Every structure is written in C-alpha cells, then in structure tokens.
Amino acid sequence: MFVNFRSPLALYCKVLLNKVSVFKLPPLSNRLANKTKARYTYELARQLCSHSSKESLYEKRYKHEEDEAMKIESSLFEQSSIKYEPVDAQEVLMKSKIPNLPKQYKRELIKTAQPTTPSLVSPKKTREERESKSRIIKDTELGLEYLKLDLNDPRLTTLMITARSKKRRDKQCQIVVEGRRLILDALVCGLKLNTILFSQKDQLADIKQEVVEALKRFPQMKIYKVPHHDMKKWSTLTTPPGVMTLFERPSQNYIANQLTAPLPLTVVCDNIREPNNLGSIIRTCAALPCFQIIVTKGCCDPWESKALRGGCGGHFRVPIRDNIDWQELSMLIPPEVAHDCCVFIAESNMDKLKSKESNVTEYCSIEKTGSHNLVIIGGETHGVSEAAYRFLSMVGPRGSCLNIPIAEGCDSLNVASALTLILFELRKSILKADEETFLSSKS
C-alpha cells in the first residue's frame, strides 16, 4: 500500500499511534484484560490509514511528477548511455576477458582476427620509405652539396648510435666533435673528416672555407642537413652548437711526428674518472708540450665528448695511450732513456705519505730530474692507487712524492691545477739542467 507520509492525515495517524502505544506490549498478566482495547485500537488505525479520495489524488499527482522528472533526466543525459564500441576485432579481443587461456593462444586469436572497420592508426613506415624523403641539395651560395634528411631518419640514427657507443667507436676509430672552434682545431691538425651534420645553414657557412679544403683532401666526406630536433637529441650539450662532425681518431704515430721538441715528460693518469678533469690535464700537457699521456685502466674515456671539450684541441697535439695496464707501463718508456728515468707521484695526503715511508719533496724544490721523467697524478676522490706506489718502489732512489702545501681546512686542489703547478716546476728544472749541460760541454 502506498502511503504519502507528508500528508496531514498520515501525520495525524502517526501521532495517534504514538499516543495509544499500539506497539508497546503490556505485561503478560494484563494482555488478556487489554485484548478488547487492543483490537479497538487496531481497527481505528486501519480505518485512518485506508485510502480516501484525497489520498488517491495525492498519489496520482506524485506519480505524474515522478514520471515527468524521469523523462527530463533521460533527455538531458541520453548521451551518457552510449558505450564505446571497438572498431575492429583485434580491439574486441583485447577488451574482452578470455579466462583460462595461455598467452600464446590469445596472441593467435588476435593475429587471426579480421578487422571489422578500417583502423585509424597509420601503418609503420619501413626504412626505405623513411629514407626516400631525403633529397640532395646543391647550394650555389655555399658551393656545397649536401643531403637533407627527414626527421628521425634511420641513417642518422645508425650513425649516431655507432658514434656514441664506446665499443663501436673504438672499433671504427671515430670521435664526435661538436662546436666550430673544436672542429677548426681538428682540421688544422690534419685529422680526417668523415661526416658533417648541421641543422642551420649559417653554422655551416662559418666553416665553409675549411670544409671546402677538407673535401679536396677527403672526397668521400658526407654532409647531412638534419632537423634541429634530431641535432638536439643526439648532442651532449644543453644548447647544441648546430654543427657536429665525425672525425677519424688520430694515430699516436701521426701526432708524435707533428710534435716539435717535446719535453721528456710522461704524465700517467690514475683513477681520474671525471671527463672534464681529464680534458684539462690533456690541455695542460699539450701546452708544455709533454712527450705522451698514459691513461690507465679505471679512468674515464679520454675521447668522450666532455673530455674533448675540456681538452680544447689538446687531444690532437699530444699522443694519448689509453686503457693501459700497470704491467705495460714500463714498456711505454723510451728504451734509450729507461735507465735514467725519474718517477714522481703527486700526493697531498701527508698521513698517507708517512705510511708509505717514501721520499717526500715539495713541488717547488725539485733538485734532480732524469733523462726522462714520469709524473703520476691521481683523482680527487680516490687518489693514487697502490699499484702506482708499487711502481714507484721499483725505481728506488730515483722516485719521490711531490707535495703541494695548502692552507689548513682545505682538502685538496683540483687535479688539473695541481698537475699544472708540478709540470711547470719540472719544466723549469729540466730547462735549467739542459742549460747547465750545454754550458759545461761548451767550456
């Protein structure tokens, strides 16, 4: 039975029922005595709650209003009842749950499913289709011919993956050089240029003359114009310079033949794992110039992009022998001066020097140098390894540790700054010894 509890009649019935306490049971001893009264109350409540003409009118009006509200709601939100239907059978299989089936059977069902409607996703382009968009451009203004590549061209991807991988780069003897100044340094030193990548025509125009001369020497050189997005993706700089080149790594004999009057100094890098520091060391050694640089195992790659930028062209002017084991170090000293070779270790930790019981000399008080001099420099974090001290003990009195005094509270100097001080003090001692030898032989 439908009862509108908001009507006055229903409220009156509710008050009446509360007053007569129909639902409150009397004690068991009084139930039989009150039976007549309870039945009378029940009949009165039933008559009050029965349908009347006024209640029926209220019921119909309420039902009509409810139907009208439902119609308005359905018209307003009729779009919400529309469900997404997959466009092909493959999506149907992906959306539907297929219980108790191995993955291989699900894959077979997806492969064999035929699409009901054409898919809106464009098919993946093949390598040949992506390469076909490139075109050769003959620039009369620059006087150069280059190949313009499309975005994400597979040739550029293959080229840069090979150049960025140390293993592949070492196998093909390639180095990546970025920036106008470093490229010009490499061309001046006579390195073989294999590939030029540029994103803006102005950047190529800045090195136009050097590129034309390089084309005459290396006619197989390739020039590519690539989108700026690709240049930014493959560049190691936050702001790419716009020109990137691939050079053939120079051989040690080629660089050694170009050296003019190098000092009898060999710098051994030990535990140097910061590319910028290693680049600065190479730059200092090229400024003296040193005879050679030896990079032991455990150091960072000297031909990495950061090290090349830190070297500022020093890599092309001094021989660098990398990935050398300590057992091979003695074989790299020139044999004609191996009998008179002095070994110096740069060490600022005095506690470590006391435990080694080795000869300690201040960097500015070097009295004796040999026909050849070997300087071992360690990283700022790990310092010089134990293998370096074992090598120092092999030369006996011709080996010593060089100390640079620093203020109390300072941990150490930058490795490149410390080496610069030591090398130029050694240079002063070597030149002084050569001058004394020359004067004594003349007299």
C-alpha positions as CSV (number, residue, x, y, z in Angstrom):
1,M,0.0,0.0,0.0
2,F,1.3,3.4,-0.9
3,V,1.3,6.0,1.9
4,N,2.3,9.6,1.4
5,F,4.0,10.3,4.7
6,R,4.0,14.1,4.0
7,S,0.1,14.3,4.1
8,P,-1.6,15.7,7.2
9,L,-3.7,12.5,7.5
10,A,-0.6,10.3,7.8
11,L,1.0,12.7,10.3
12,Y,-2.2,12.5,12.4
13,C,-2.2,8.7,12.3
14,K,1.4,8.7,13.4
15,V,0.6,10.9,16.4
16,L,-2.4,8.8,17.3
17,L,-0.4,5.6,17.2
18,N,2.2,7.1,19.5
19,K,-0.5,8.1,22.0
20,V,-2.3,4.8,22.2
21,S,1.1,2.9,22.2
22,V,-0.1,0.0,20.0
23,F,3.4,-1.4,19.5
24,K,4.3,-1.3,23.3
25,L,3.4,-4.7,24.6
26,P,1.9,-4.8,28.1
27,P,3.0,-7.3,30.8
28,L,1.8,-10.9,30.3
29,S,-0.7,-10.7,33.2
30,N,-2.6,-7.8,31.6
31,R,-2.6,-9.0,28.0
32,L,-5.9,-10.9,28.2
33,A,-7.6,-7.9,30.0
34,N,-6.4,-5.4,27.4
35,K,-7.3,-7.7,24.4
36,T,-10.6,-5.8,23.7
37,K,-8.9,-2.4,23.9
38,A,-6.0,-3.5,21.6
39,R,-8.4,-4.8,19.0
40,Y,-10.3,-1.5,19.1
41,T,-7.1,0.5,18.6
42,Y,-6.1,-1.7,15.6
43,E,-9.4,-1.2,13.9
44,L,-9.2,2.6,14.4
45,A,-5.7,2.8,12.9
46,R,-6.7,0.7,9.9
47,Q,-9.6,3.0,9.1
48,L,-7.4,6.1,9.5
49,C,-4.8,4.7,7.1
50,S,-7.2,3.5,4.5
51,H,-7.3,5.1,1.0
52,S,-9.5,8.1,0.6
53,S,-10.3,10.1,-2.5
54,K,-8.0,12.9,-1.3
55,E,-5.1,10.4,-0.7
56,S,-5.6,8.9,-4.2
57,L,-5.4,12.3,-5.7
58,Y,-2.1,13.0,-3.9
59,E,-0.8,9.6,-5.1
60,K,-1.6,10.2,-8.8
61,R,-0.1,13.7,-8.7
62,Y,3.1,12.4,-7.1
63,K,3.3,9.6,-9.7
64,H,2.8,12.1,-12.5
65,E,5.6,14.4,-11.2
66,E,8.0,11.5,-10.9
67,D,7.3,10.4,-14.5
68,E,7.9,13.9,-15.8
69,A,11.2,14.1,-13.8
70,M,12.4,10.8,-15.3
71,K,11.6,12.0,-18.8
72,I,13.6,15.2,-18.4
73,E,16.6,13.3,-16.9
74,S,16.6,10.8,-19.8
75,S,16.5,13.6,-22.4
76,L,19.4,15.5,-20.7
77,F,21.7,12.5,-20.3
78,E,20.8,10.4,-23.2
79,Q,24.4,10.6,-24.5
80,S,25.7,9.0,-21.3
81,S,24.1,5.7,-22.2
82,I,26.2,5.4,-25.3
83,K,29.1,3.0,-24.8
84,Y,32.4,2.8,-26.7
85,E,32.4,0.0,-29.2
86,P,35.8,-1.2,-30.5
87,V,36.4,-0.5,-34.2
88,D,37.9,-3.9,-35.1
89,A,38.0,-7.5,-33.9
90,Q,41.5,-7.1,-32.5
91,E,40.3,-4.4,-30.0
92,V,37.3,-6.6,-29.2
93,L,39.6,-9.4,-28.2
94,M,41.8,-7.0,-26.3
95,K,38.8,-5.6,-24.4
96,S,37.1,-8.9,-23.7
97,K,38.3,-11.1,-20.9
98,I,39.4,-14.5,-22.0
99,P,39.9,-16.6,-18.8
100,N,41.9,-19.8,-18.5
101,L,43.7,-19.3,-21.8
102,P,47.5,-19.2,-22.2
103,K,49.1,-16.1,-23.7
104,Q,50.1,-17.9,-26.9
105,Y,46.5,-18.8,-27.7
106,K,45.4,-15.2,-27.1
107,R,48.1,-13.9,-29.5
108,E,47.0,-16.4,-32.1
109,L,43.4,-15.2,-31.8
110,I,44.5,-11.6,-32.1
111,K,46.6,-12.4,-35.2
112,T,43.8,-14.3,-37.0
113,A,41.2,-11.7,-36.2
114,Q,40.0,-9.7,-39.2
115,P,39.2,-6.0,-38.6
116,T,35.6,-5.1,-39.0
117,T,36.3,-1.5,-39.9
118,P,39.5,0.1,-41.3
119,S,41.9,1.2,-38.5
120,L,42.5,4.9,-38.0
121,V,46.2,4.3,-37.0
122,S,48.6,4.8,-39.8
123,P,50.9,1.8,-40.5
124,K,54.5,2.0,-39.5
125,K,56.8,3.2,-42.3
126,T,59.6,1.0,-43.5
127,R,63.2,2.1,-43.5
128,E,63.2,2.5,-47.3
129,E,60.1,4.8,-47.1
130,R,61.6,7.0,-44.5
131,E,64.9,7.3,-46.4
132,S,63.1,8.1,-49.7
133,K,62.0,11.5,-48.3
134,S,65.6,12.7,-48.2
135,R,66.9,14.7,-51.2
136,I,70.2,16.1,-52.5
137,I,70.5,19.8,-52.4
138,K,73.1,21.8,-54.4
139,D,73.6,25.0,-52.6
140,T,75.1,27.6,-55.0
141,E,75.5,30.2,-52.3
142,L,77.8,27.9,-50.2
143,G,79.2,26.0,-53.2
144,L,78.5,22.7,-51.3
145,E,76.3,19.7,-52.0
146,Y,74.6,18.0,-49.1
147,L,71.8,15.5,-48.3
148,K,68.8,16.8,-46.5
149,L,67.4,14.2,-44.1
150,D,63.9,13.9,-42.7
151,L,63.0,13.8,-39.0
152,N,64.2,10.5,-37.3
153,D,65.9,9.3,-40.5
154,P,67.3,5.8,-39.9
155,R,70.7,6.7,-41.4
156,L,71.3,9.4,-38.8
157,T,70.1,7.0,-36.0
158,T,72.6,4.3,-37.1
159,L,75.4,6.8,-37.5
160,M,75.0,8.4,-34.0
161,I,74.4,5.1,-32.2
162,T,77.7,3.9,-33.6
163,A,79.4,7.2,-32.6
164,R,78.0,7.3,-29.1
165,S,78.9,3.7,-28.2
166,K,82.4,3.4,-26.9
167,K,82.9,-0.2,-28.1
168,R,81.7,0.6,-31.7
169,R,83.5,4.0,-31.7
170,D,86.8,2.3,-30.8
171,K,86.3,-0.4,-33.4
172,Q,85.8,2.2,-36.1
173,C,88.3,4.6,-34.7
174,Q,85.8,7.6,-34.7
175,I,85.4,10.6,-32.5
176,V,82.5,13.0,-32.2
177,V,83.5,16.7,-32.3
178,E,80.9,19.5,-31.6
179,G,81.3,23.2,-32.0
180,R,83.0,25.5,-34.5
181,R,86.2,26.1,-32.6
182,L,87.0,22.4,-31.8
183,I,86.2,21.4,-35.4
184,L,88.6,24.0,-36.8
185,D,91.3,22.8,-34.4
186,A,90.8,19.2,-35.6
187,L,91.0,20.3,-39.3
188,V,94.2,22.4,-38.6
189,C,95.9,19.4,-37.1
190,G,95.1,17.4,-40.2
191,L,92.5,14.9,-38.9
192,K,90.5,13.0,-41.4
193,L,86.9,14.3,-41.6
194,N,84.3,11.7,-42.4
195,T,80.9,13.3,-41.8
196,I,79.4,16.7,-41.1
197,L,75.9,17.2,-39.6
198,F,74.4,20.6,-39.4
199,S,70.9,22.0,-38.7
200,Q,71.3,25.6,-39.7
201,K,72.9,26.9,-42.9
202,D,74.6,29.8,-41.1
203,Q,76.6,27.3,-38.9
204,L,78.0,25.6,-42.0
205,A,78.8,28.9,-43.6
206,D,81.1,29.8,-40.7
207,I,83.4,26.8,-41.6
208,K,82.8,26.9,-45.3
209,Q,86.4,27.5,-46.4
210,E,87.8,24.8,-44.1
211,V,85.2,22.3,-45.3
212,V,85.9,23.0,-49.0
213,E,89.6,22.3,-48.3
214,A,88.8,19.1,-46.4
215,L,86.6,18.0,-49.4
216,K,89.6,18.3,-51.6
217,R,91.7,16.1,-49.3
218,F,88.9,13.7,-48.4
219,P,86.4,13.4,-51.4
220,Q,84.4,10.7,-49.7
221,M,83.3,13.0,-46.9
222,K,79.5,13.3,-46.4
223,I,77.4,16.3,-45.4
224,Y,74.0,16.0,-44.0
225,K,71.4,18.6,-43.1
226,V,69.3,17.3,-40.2
227,P,66.3,18.8,-38.3
228,H,67.1,20.8,-35.2
229,H,65.1,18.3,-33.1
230,D,67.5,15.5,-34.1
231,M,70.5,17.6,-33.5
232,K,69.3,18.4,-30.0
233,K,68.5,14.8,-29.3
234,W,72.0,13.5,-30.2
235,S,74.0,16.4,-28.9
236,T,75.6,16.1,-25.4
237,L,75.2,19.9,-24.8
238,T,72.1,21.6,-23.4
239,T,72.2,24.1,-26.2
240,P,73.5,22.3,-29.3
241,P,76.0,24.4,-31.4
242,G,74.3,23.4,-34.7
243,V,77.3,21.6,-36.2
244,M,78.5,18.1,-35.3
245,T,81.3,16.2,-37.1
246,L,82.7,12.7,-37.1
247,F,86.5,12.5,-37.4
248,E,88.8,9.6,-37.7
249,R,90.8,9.2,-34.4
250,P,94.4,10.3,-35.0
251,S,97.0,7.6,-34.5
252,Q,99.7,8.1,-31.9
253,N,102.5,8.0,-34.5
254,Y,100.8,10.7,-36.5
255,I,100.6,13.0,-33.5
256,A,104.2,12.1,-32.4
257,N,105.6,13.1,-35.8
258,Q,103.9,16.5,-35.5
259,L,105.4,17.3,-32.1
260,T,108.3,19.8,-32.1
261,A,110.8,19.5,-29.2
262,P,108.6,17.9,-26.6
263,L,109.8,17.9,-23.0
264,P,111.0,14.5,-21.6
265,L,107.8,14.2,-19.5
266,T,105.2,11.4,-19.5
267,V,102.0,12.0,-17.5
268,V,100.3,8.9,-16.1
269,C,96.6,9.4,-15.1
270,D,95.4,7.1,-12.3
271,N,91.8,6.9,-11.1
272,I,90.7,10.0,-12.9
273,R,87.0,9.5,-13.5
274,E,85.8,13.0,-14.3
275,P,85.9,13.7,-18.1
276,N,86.3,17.5,-17.6
277,N,89.3,17.0,-15.3
278,L,90.9,14.6,-17.8
279,G,90.3,17.0,-20.6
280,S,92.0,19.8,-18.6
281,I,95.0,17.5,-17.9
282,I,95.4,16.8,-21.6
283,R,95.1,20.5,-22.4
284,T,97.9,21.3,-19.9
285,C,100.2,18.5,-21.3
286,A,99.7,19.8,-24.8
287,A,100.7,23.3,-23.7
288,L,104.1,22.3,-22.4
289,P,104.3,20.0,-24.6
290,C,104.7,16.6,-22.9
291,F,106.1,13.6,-24.6
292,Q,103.0,11.5,-24.1
293,I,100.0,10.9,-21.8
294,I,99.2,7.4,-20.4
295,V,95.6,6.8,-19.2
296,T,95.5,3.6,-17.1
297,K,92.5,1.3,-16.7
298,G,89.8,2.6,-14.4
299,C,90.0,6.2,-15.8
300,C,87.2,7.7,-17.9
301,D,87.4,7.6,-21.7
302,P,89.7,10.4,-22.9
303,W,87.9,10.6,-26.3
304,E,84.4,11.1,-24.8
305,S,82.7,14.3,-25.8
306,K,83.1,16.1,-22.4
307,A,86.8,15.2,-22.3
308,L,87.2,16.5,-25.8
309,R,85.6,19.8,-24.9
310,G,87.7,20.1,-21.8
311,G,90.9,19.4,-23.8
312,C,90.2,22.4,-26.2
313,G,92.1,20.7,-29.0
314,G,94.9,19.2,-26.8
315,H,93.9,15.7,-27.9
316,F,95.1,16.5,-31.4
317,R,98.5,17.7,-30.3
318,V,99.9,15.2,-27.8
319,P,100.0,11.4,-28.0
320,I,97.4,9.7,-25.8
321,R,97.7,6.0,-24.9
322,D,94.5,4.9,-23.0
323,N,93.4,1.7,-21.3
324,I,96.9,0.8,-20.2
325,D,97.6,-1.8,-17.5
326,W,100.3,-1.1,-14.9
327,Q,102.3,-4.1,-16.1
328,E,102.6,-2.5,-19.5
329,L,103.7,0.9,-18.2
330,S,107.4,0.2,-18.2
331,M,107.2,-0.9,-21.9
332,L,106.0,2.6,-22.9
333,I,109.0,4.5,-21.6
334,P,111.5,5.2,-24.4
335,P,114.2,2.4,-24.1
336,E,117.1,4.7,-24.8
337,V,116.4,6.7,-21.6
338,A,114.8,4.0,-19.4
339,H,118.0,3.6,-17.3
340,D,117.8,7.3,-16.2
341,C,114.0,7.7,-15.7
342,C,112.7,9.5,-12.6
343,V,109.3,8.8,-11.2
344,F,107.2,11.4,-9.3
345,I,103.9,10.9,-7.6
346,A,101.7,13.9,-6.8
347,E,100.3,13.4,-3.3
348,S,98.8,15.9,-0.9
349,N,97.8,13.5,1.9
350,M,100.6,13.7,4.4
351,D,99.2,10.9,6.5
352,K,99.3,8.6,3.5
353,L,102.9,9.7,2.7
354,K,104.0,8.8,6.3
355,S,102.6,5.3,6.0
356,K,104.4,4.8,2.7
357,E,107.8,5.8,4.0
358,S,108.8,7.3,0.7
359,N,110.9,10.3,-0.2
360,V,108.8,13.5,0.1
361,T,109.7,16.7,-1.7
362,E,107.9,20.0,-2.2
363,Y,106.9,20.6,-5.7
364,C,109.0,23.8,-5.9
365,S,112.1,22.1,-4.5
366,I,112.9,19.5,-7.2
367,E,116.6,19.3,-7.5
368,K,117.2,16.3,-9.7
369,T,115.5,15.3,-12.9
370,G,116.4,12.4,-15.3
371,S,116.7,11.9,-19.0
372,H,113.0,11.1,-18.9
373,N,110.5,11.9,-16.1
374,L,107.3,10.2,-15.3
375,V,104.6,12.0,-13.3
376,I,101.7,10.0,-11.8
377,I,98.6,12.0,-10.9
378,G,95.5,10.6,-9.1
379,G,91.9,11.5,-8.9
380,E,90.5,13.9,-6.3
381,T,88.2,11.3,-4.7
382,H,90.3,8.1,-4.7
383,G,93.8,9.5,-5.1
384,V,96.8,7.5,-6.3
385,S,96.3,3.7,-6.3
386,E,98.6,1.1,-4.6
387,A,99.8,-0.1,-8.0
388,A,101.3,3.4,-8.5
389,Y,103.3,3.1,-5.2
390,R,104.5,-0.4,-6.2
391,F,105.7,1.1,-9.5
392,L,107.5,3.9,-7.5
393,S,109.3,1.3,-5.4
394,M,110.8,-0.3,-8.5
395,V,113.0,2.7,-9.3
396,G,114.4,3.1,-5.8
397,P,116.1,6.5,-5.1
398,R,115.0,7.9,-8.5
399,G,111.4,8.0,-7.2
400,S,109.9,10.6,-4.9
401,C,106.5,12.0,-3.9
402,L,105.7,15.7,-4.6
403,N,103.6,17.6,-2.1
404,I,101.9,20.9,-2.6
405,P,101.3,22.7,0.7
406,I,97.8,24.1,1.1
407,A,96.0,26.0,3.9
408,E,94.6,24.2,6.9
409,G,91.0,23.2,6.4
410,C,91.3,22.8,2.6
411,D,91.0,19.2,1.4
412,S,93.0,19.4,-1.9
413,L,93.5,21.2,-5.1
414,N,91.8,20.4,-8.3
415,V,93.7,17.7,-10.0
416,A,94.3,19.7,-13.2
417,S,95.5,22.7,-11.2
418,A,97.9,20.6,-9.1
419,L,99.4,19.0,-12.2
420,T,99.9,22.4,-13.8
421,L,102.0,23.6,-10.9
422,I,104.1,20.4,-10.9
423,L,104.6,20.2,-14.6
424,F,105.8,23.8,-15.0
425,E,108.2,23.4,-12.0
426,L,109.6,20.3,-13.6
427,R,109.8,22.2,-16.9
428,K,111.9,24.9,-15.1
429,S,114.2,22.3,-13.6
430,I,114.6,20.4,-16.9
431,L,115.4,23.6,-18.9
432,K,117.9,24.6,-16.2
433,A,119.6,21.3,-16.3
434,D,119.8,21.4,-20.1
435,E,121.3,24.8,-19.9
436,E,124.0,23.7,-17.4
437,T,124.8,20.7,-19.6
438,F,125.2,22.9,-22.6
439,L,127.4,25.4,-20.9
440,S,129.6,22.7,-19.4
441,S,130.1,21.0,-22.8
442,K,130.9,24.3,-24.4
443,S,133.5,25.2,-21.8
